Amino acid sequence: MHMFGNGVVNEELEKVRALVSYDFPVYNSLVSADAFVFFVQVFDDLDRRFESLRIRLRDIGYLPMIKKEKGEYMIYVMRMRKKGSRGVKINLIMLILTIITTGIAGTMLWSSYVNASRLFTAKNVIYGLIYFSAPLLLILGSHELGHYMVSKKHNVDATLPFFIPFPPPLGTMGAFISMKEPIPDRKALLDIGIAGPITGFLVAIPVALLGIHLSNIYARPVPPNIGEAHVYLVRMPLMYSILTHFLPLRQDVMIHPTMFAAWAGFIVTAINLMPIGQLDGGHVARAILRAKAKYLSYACIGVLIALSVYYNYIGWFIFAVLVMFLGLRHPPPLNDISELDKKRFAAGALGLSLIFLCFVPVPISVIESVHDYRVIINGKEAYSLELRSGDFANITIENTGNTRLVLVVQFEKNPALISQNITLWARCDNASCSVAGGDITVALDGGGRCTLTVYGALNGSSGSDKVSAYLLLRDADNIIEDRCVKITIRG
C-alpha cells in the first residue's frame, strides 16, 4: 500500500468518507500514516454491504479492511498497489516449456515402460505426450482453473495459471495462479482455497481409472531383477485402493504412465490440502479457525518432520523447511468479522479430509537392491538333511532377492570323507543350472527357484552306519557368504 504522507487533502478524505457512509454510517474518522480510518456502525447484512463498498472503492483505486477493536468497528481504507499488465505472454511461454519438460518425462516413462531399445523416437515422444504429459497437465490445469473461476465468482482479480517446468521424472513442479488483490472475506477465502483441490481431485479420478485400465491391457510384468534397474517404487494412496475395488488392477504389473500421472495428481492434492501457511489447505484453515489456524500450521510442520524421521524420508523435511521459509501465518481477509455458514464449514472439513485419501507417508523411493536366497528342504527353510543310504532327496534353492543370483554348488572336499567308501552326488535338470567339472552352477532371476536332486549311499565297507557331508553353496558375485547344507547319510 502507498503511504498517504502529509499531502492528503480533506477533499480526498471526504470523497472516501461519502462512499463508506453509503453502506456504513460513519461517526468518526482519522488519518493514519497509510490509511483513512472510519469508525462505523454495522448491520446484519455486513457481508453484502462490505462487498458493495469494496467494489466501489476498487474502482477508484482504494482498498477497505474492516476490523473490530475494543467493541468498535473500524474500516481502514488504503490505496491499492498499481497492477502490472503483463498479459498472458509469460503464461503461454511457461505452458509451452512445461509441455516440453513433461513431454520429455513422458517419453522416458513410456520408453522404460515398453522397454524400448531407443529413447527419443517419434512413437515414444507421441505416446509420452498422450499418455503422461496431457493427463498430468489436465489435472494440474483443472486444479488452478478451479481457483481462477471461483476467484472470478467472488470478484477477485487473478491471473491465469502459471505452469512450472522442471526436469523428469515429473517434468513439472505444478502450477499456480497469482491473486492481484487481497481476498475479501472468509467465505471467498474458503471457496477459492478449496475449489482447486476438489476440481483437480475430481479430474484425477477418471484419469486414474483410465490408467488402471491401460495397466491391465498392456500388463507389463515387473522385471524379475528389478533391483538392478534403479527403478522407482511408487506407493499408492488410499484412493487407488478404493478405485481398484471397482476396477481391479492386475498383480505384479508395471503401472502405466497415465496411472502415474493420476498418482501425481492425487499427491499434489494431498500436499496442497495440508493446512499450512498459504497452501490451499492453509486458506481453508484460516477461513475456519481465523488467527488460530497458525497453531494448526505449527502442528502440521511437526507431523511432517516426525514422518521424515520415522520413515527416514528426507522429502517431507525439505518440504517442511520450504513452507516455513514461505511463512506459516496466513494474512487475514479484508473482512475477517463475518461468520461462515454451516454449508461452508462442512465443505471445508470435507475438502480437508481428502488429504487422507491422497496422502502417502513415503510417496516414491528407489527400489533397493536385495541379493539373497534360501534353501528349502521338506517345505521349509533348512540347512540340514538326513538320507537313508540309497535314497534320493530334493533341495530347493529360491532367490529371495530382486537381482540375478549365480551360485556354485559343490560337495565339500573333505579328506576324511574321501577315505570313506561312500557314493554322493547331486544333479539339476532345471534349465537354470549347468554342470562343469563336477560343480553345478545355478543361475536364478529374482524370485526364481531350482531343485537339486541329491543321492547318498554307504557302501558295505564304509565302517560306519552314519556319515555326514556338506553341500557348499558359493555366491559367484561374492556378495553373500558361503553357506553349507549338512547331509547325513544313515545305513
Helices and strands as residue ranges (DSSP letters): G 5-7, H 10-21, E 26-31, E 36-40, H 46-59, E 62-69, E 72-79, H 89-113, H 122-128, I 129-133, H 134-153, E 162-165, E 172-176, H 186-218, G 226-228, E 232-234, H 238-246, H 257-272, H 280-289, G 290-292, H 293-310, H 314-326, H 342-358, E 364-366, E 373-377, E 380-381, E 384-388, E 391-399, E 405-411, H 415-418, E 422-427, E 433-436, E 439-444, E 449-458, E 466-475, E 483-490
